[in-house]
């Protein structure tokens, strides 16, 4: 396979060039080979790695969890328990965020329900937002 430029890699993986450089800086992507002119040169494994990272980010995994998953991926004979634990922790985090969002939804519905229209000076939504918790 012909070496890929960073722009081509960006297109194939659906990841911005600046994001690729960031992933290189923090060590999620290995340092690429360089052409005689100093341009980054990537191969198919870089496309696969970026696709993996992008999918993990879309699922909400934090960078450190992705780093651990990548490290585990390099040991295919290792027990899957560590991967399961990382995934279970992510699922628990998502469920916690969903509970928080549900509470926000309930509060906004309550605020809107108490709003009878009228003038801004009498708006219950604005009054509720302006309350200070003590």
SEZA-252648 format. One line per field, with one value per residue (C-alpha): x, y, z; residue in one letter. Coordinates in pm, 1 decimal, m for minus. Each point is the difference from the previous one (the first is absolute). Last residue first. Layout:
N
px = c(X, ...)
py = c(Y, ...)
pz = c(Z, ...)
res = c(a, ...)
REM end
This chain:
134
px = c(m2793.5, m100.6, m32.9, m310.4, 44.7, m82.3, m326.1, m95.5, 83.3, m219.5, m275.4, m34.6, m177.9, 234.5, 9.6, m369.3, m280.7, 47.5, m124.6, 338.7, m31.2, m5.1, 314.8, 188.8, m119.8, 93.3, 343.9, 43.6, m109.9, 235.1, 288.5, m73.4, m12.4, 334.4, 153.8, m139.9, 136.3, 340.5, 0.2, m97.9, 283.5, 248.9, m120.5, 38.2, 352.4, 90.7, m143.7, 209.6, 319.9, m81.9, m76.4, 332.0, 181.8, m190.0, 86.7, 282.6, 321.8, 70.6, m62.3, 263.5, 27.6, m370.6, 63.4, 225.7, m261.9, m268.0, 217.2, 57.5, m371.8, m70.6, 247.4, m161.9, m348.8, m251.6, m314.1, m125.5, 89.8, 349.1, 32.5, m113.7, 251.7, 282.8, m69.9, m36.2, 326.9, 177.6, m141.2, 107.9, 343.9, 22.9, m59.4, 323.2, 102.2, 260.6, 61.0, 174.4, 364.4, 118.4, 181.9, m330.3, m71.4, m112.1, m280.6, 31.2, m235.1, m356.9, m145.2, 325.1, m117.7, 175.1, m104.6, m363.9, 28.9, 144.9, m289.7, m245.6, 151.5, m42.9, m368.9, m132.1, m224.8, 242.9, 39.1, m10.9, 247.7, 230.4, m7.3, 87.2, 273.4, 155.2, m35.7, 280.1, m86.7, m121.1)
py = c(2811.8, m45.3, 332.3, 49.4, 177.6, m303.6, m43.9, 364.7, m21.7, m308.4, 154.3, 297.0, 293.1, 270.7, m180.7, 66.2, m249.5, m371.7, m223.7, m145.5, m257.8, m281.7, 138.0, m9.4, m350.8, m118.5, 154.8, m178.6, m334.9, 34.2, 87.7, m306.6, m213.0, 145.3, m95.9, m352.1, m24.4, 116.2, m278.6, m255.4, 120.5, m29.8, m351.0, m97.6, 140.9, m196.1, m314.8, 57.8, 44.0, m308.9, m207.1, 99.2, m105.2, m329.3, m91.6, m234.2, 60.0, m192.1, 306.1, 211.2, 314.4, 67.9, 36.3, 299.0, 151.7, m56.1, 166.1, 306.2, 11.9, m1.2, 286.4, 200.7, m24.1, m239.7, 179.8, m253.6, 249.2, 15.6, m379.4, 13.7, 275.1, m185.2, m324.0, 181.6, 180.1, m329.3, m157.8, 293.6, m5.6, m373.1, 79.2, 200.6, 355.6, 243.7, 333.4, 254.4, 78.5, 57.9, m334.4, m151.1, m63.2, m314.2, 48.0, 43.4, m245.7, 100.6, 8.7, 157.9, 339.6, 186.7, m252.1, 24.5, 380.1, m19.9, m221.8, 241.5, 292.6, m191.9, m54.7, m356.1, m178.5, m289.8, 9.9, 378.3, 61.9, m268.0, 178.7, 331.2, m159.0, m140.4, m369.6, m231.7, m222.0, m346.6)
pz = c(5021.0, m361.8, m182.8, m208.0, m334.3, m212.5, 189.4, m53.8, m370.7, m37.0, 212.9, m237.7, 166.7, m130.4, m334.6, m48.4, m36.2, m44.2, 277.1, 88.5, 277.6, m255.2, m160.9, 328.6, 79.1, m350.1, 43.8, 334.0, m141.9, m297.0, 229.3, 214.0, m315.9, m107.9, 334.2, m25.9, m357.1, 124.0, 258.9, m263.7, m222.7, 286.4, 82.1, m367.2, m2.7, 312.0, m158.5, m314.3, 202.1, 207.1, m309.4, m156.1, 316.2, 14.1, m361.5, 97.8, m194.2, m322.3, m220.4, 177.6, m218.8, 52.2, 372.7, m65.5, m229.7, 263.8, 265.8, m221.6, m74.4, 373.9, 44.7, m280.5, 149.3, m155.2, m113.9, m253.0, m273.7, 152.2, m29.4, m362.2, m78.7, 173.4, m188.1, m333.0, 71.5, 68.9, m317.3, m216.9, 164.5, m74.6, m367.3, m25.3, 82.9, m129.1, 172.1, m217.6, 79.0, m357.9, m10.0, 110.8, 365.3, 179.6, 245.7, 376.0, 161.6, 62.0, 349.8, 122.6, 122.4, m282.4, m265.6, 109.0, m20.5, m351.6, m106.5, 161.8, m188.3, m325.9, 73.5, 26.1, m249.2, m32.6, m377.5, m26.4, 283.3, m136.3, m335.7, 164.5, 212.5, m314.1, m69.4, m105.4, m296.2, 86.7)
res = c(x, x, x, x, x, x, x, x, x, x, x, x, x, x, x, x, x, x, x, x, x, x, x, x, x, x, x, x, x, x, x, x, x, x, x, x, x, x, x, x, x, x, x, x, x, x, x, x, x, x, x, x, x, x, x, x, x, x, x, x, x, x, x, x, x, x, x, x, x, x, x, x, x, x, x, x, x, x, x, x, x, x, x, x, x, x, x, x, x, x, x, x, x, x, x, x, x, x, x, x, x, x, x, x, x, x, x, x, x, x, x, x, x, x, x, x, x, x, x, x, x, x, x, x, x, x, x, x, x, x, x, x, x, x)
REM end
